[in-house]
Amino acid sequence: MSTRFTIRRMRPADLERILAIENASFGSEAWDRNLFAGYSRTCGELFLVVAEGTRNICGYMITCTRGGRAELVSVAVDPRARGRGAASALLESTLRRLRRRAIARLSLMVKTSNDPARAFYEKYGFRKVRRVPRYYEDGADGWLMALPLAIAVPFERE
Ligand SMILES: CC(C)(COP(=O)(O)OP(=O)(O)OC[C@H]1O[C@@H](n2cnc3c(N)ncnc32)[C@H](O)[C@@H]1OP(=O)(O)O)[C@@H](O)C(=O)NCCC(=O)NCCS
């Protein structure tokens, strides 16, 4: 049977679990508690968590919006829960929320070496815009990727 995911906004009580997923996913490059607390204040509307069933949080996705555009700033899924559609459920929910806000474009940065993440974004239609040399702290290059979002235009009678 396929896994059923629940998506909801992040709550302060989720922070410990998010930090555990972050550390398991990014190791020495993991973001710290203060950074996540900052994003929950500034981008809280689109700081989403995914749970298998209703209780066990297995991933998060943070998106920030500004002036009609949006940036997907981070996503991670617990290594034990990968490959079952958790990141897809997060992205599909984020895209629905962005379309409701009439956001025209979603962009992101991904390490050029991160093949799983790039494959994930490409599956959803993101395309490479340009390579950004030494974007990351460790000196690695990044791909700037973007996805135009179709905005539903209300039907007008003649
Ligand atoms: C990238 C990541 C978020 C994907 O999470 P996930 O829940 O395993 O992804 P899903 O199961 O929803 O996969 C959706 C699609 O992504 C692609 N994908 C995911 N993992 C992949 C892998 N290891 N190799 C190739 N493609 C992969 C596939 O196209 C997949 O579709 P399919 O199942 O029909 O083949 C997860 O691997 C992760 O947390 N990585 C570490 C953190 C990270 O790199 N974040 C991105 C920073 S920019």
The ligand as an SDF file (V2000), in Angstrom:
LIG
                    3D

 48 50  0  0  0  0  0  0  0  0999 V2000
   16.0270   15.2260   -2.4850 C   0  0  0  0  0  0  0  0  0  0  0  0
   15.1110   14.6200   -1.4040 C   0  0  0  0  0  0  0  0  0  0  0  0
   14.4170   15.7760   -0.6480 C   0  0  0  0  0  0  0  0  0  0  0  0
   14.0320   13.7570   -2.1060 C   0  0  0  0  0  0  0  0  0  0  0  0
   13.1310   13.2710   -1.1220 O   0  0  0  0  0  0  0  0  0  0  0  0
   12.2380   11.9420   -1.3390 P   0  0  0  0  0  0  0  0  0  0  0  0
   11.1170   11.9850   -0.3710 O   0  0  0  0  0  0  0  0  0  0  0  0
   13.1120   10.7370   -1.3140 O   0  0  0  0  0  0  0  0  0  0  0  0
   11.7090   12.1840   -2.8360 O   0  0  0  0  0  0  0  0  0  0  0  0
   10.4420   11.4770   -3.5160 P   0  0  0  0  0  0  0  0  0  0  0  0
   10.3030   10.0730   -2.9990 O   0  0  0  0  0  0  0  0  0  0  0  0
    9.2430   12.3660   -3.4160 O   0  0  0  0  0  0  0  0  0  0  0  0
   10.9520   11.3940   -5.0340 O   0  0  0  0  0  0  0  0  0  0  0  0
   10.3750   12.1880   -6.0850 C   0  0  0  0  0  0  0  0  0  0  0  0
   11.2510   12.0960   -7.3310 C   0  0  0  0  0  0  0  0  0  0  0  0
   12.5500   12.6500   -7.0880 O   0  0  0  0  0  0  0  0  0  0  0  0
   13.5460   11.9280   -7.8210 C   0  0  0  0  0  0  0  0  0  0  0  0
   14.4650   11.3040   -6.8770 N   0  0  0  0  0  0  0  0  0  0  0  0
   14.3450   11.2390   -5.5270 C   0  0  0  0  0  0  0  0  0  0  0  0
   15.4020   10.5990   -4.9810 N   0  0  0  0  0  0  0  0  0  0  0  0
   16.2000   10.2400   -6.0210 C   0  0  0  0  0  0  0  0  0  0  0  0
   17.4490    9.5500   -6.1150 C   0  0  0  0  0  0  0  0  0  0  0  0
   18.0930    9.1020   -5.0140 N   0  0  0  0  0  0  0  0  0  0  0  0
   17.9930    9.3820   -7.3410 N   0  0  0  0  0  0  0  0  0  0  0  0
   17.3800    9.8370   -8.4510 C   0  0  0  0  0  0  0  0  0  0  0  0
   16.1920   10.5040   -8.4260 N   0  0  0  0  0  0  0  0  0  0  0  0
   15.6180   10.6840   -7.2240 C   0  0  0  0  0  0  0  0  0  0  0  0
   12.7690   10.8870   -8.6420 C   0  0  0  0  0  0  0  0  0  0  0  0
   12.4380   11.4930   -9.8830 O   0  0  0  0  0  0  0  0  0  0  0  0
   11.5070   10.6810   -7.8110 C   0  0  0  0  0  0  0  0  0  0  0  0
   10.4180   10.2630   -8.5740 O   0  0  0  0  0  0  0  0  0  0  0  0
   10.1150    8.6740   -8.7560 P   0  0  0  0  0  0  0  0  0  0  0  0
    9.9420    8.1290   -7.3840 O   0  0  0  0  0  0  0  0  0  0  0  0
    8.8740    8.6680   -9.5780 O   0  0  0  0  0  0  0  0  0  0  0  0
   11.3310    8.1100   -9.4470 O   0  0  0  0  0  0  0  0  0  0  0  0
   15.8950   13.7120   -0.4240 C   0  0  0  0  0  0  0  0  0  0  0  0
   16.7260   12.8290   -1.1800 O   0  0  0  0  0  0  0  0  0  0  0  0
   16.7580   14.4450    0.5800 C   0  0  0  0  0  0  0  0  0  0  0  0
   16.2900   14.8160    1.6530 O   0  0  0  0  0  0  0  0  0  0  0  0
   18.0550   14.6530    0.2670 N   0  0  0  0  0  0  0  0  0  0  0  0
   18.9980   15.2810    1.2040 C   0  0  0  0  0  0  0  0  0  0  0  0
   18.7100   16.7400    1.3760 C   0  0  0  0  0  0  0  0  0  0  0  0
   18.8680   17.5060    0.0670 C   0  0  0  0  0  0  0  0  0  0  0  0
   19.7560   17.2360   -0.7390 O   0  0  0  0  0  0  0  0  0  0  0  0
   17.9780   18.5160   -0.1170 N   0  0  0  0  0  0  0  0  0  0  0  0
   17.9690   19.3330   -1.3140 C   0  0  0  0  0  0  0  0  0  0  0  0
   18.8840   20.4910   -1.1380 C   0  0  0  0  0  0  0  0  0  0  0  0
   18.8240   21.5610   -2.5930 S   0  0  0  0  0  0  0  0  0  0  0  0
  1  2  1  0
  2  3  1  0
  2  4  1  0
  2 36  1  0
  4  5  1  0
  5  6  1  0
  6  7  2  0
  6  8  1  0
  6  9  1  0
  9 10  1  0
 10 11  2  0
 10 12  1  0
 10 13  1  0
 13 14  1  0
 14 15  1  0
 15 16  1  0
 15 30  1  0
 16 17  1  0
 17 18  1  0
 17 28  1  0
 18 19  1  0
 18 27  1  0
 19 20  2  0
 20 21  1  0
 21 22  1  0
 21 27  2  0
 22 23  1  0
 22 24  2  0
 24 25  1  0
 25 26  2  0
 26 27  1  0
 28 29  1  0
 28 30  1  0
 30 31  1  0
 31 32  1  0
 32 33  2  0
 32 34  1  0
 32 35  1  0
 36 37  1  0
 36 38  1  0
 38 39  2  0
 38 40  1  0
 40 41  1  0
 41 42  1  0
 42 43  1  0
 43 44  2  0
 43 45  1  0
 45 46  1  0
 46 47  1  0
 47 48  1  0
M  END
$$$$
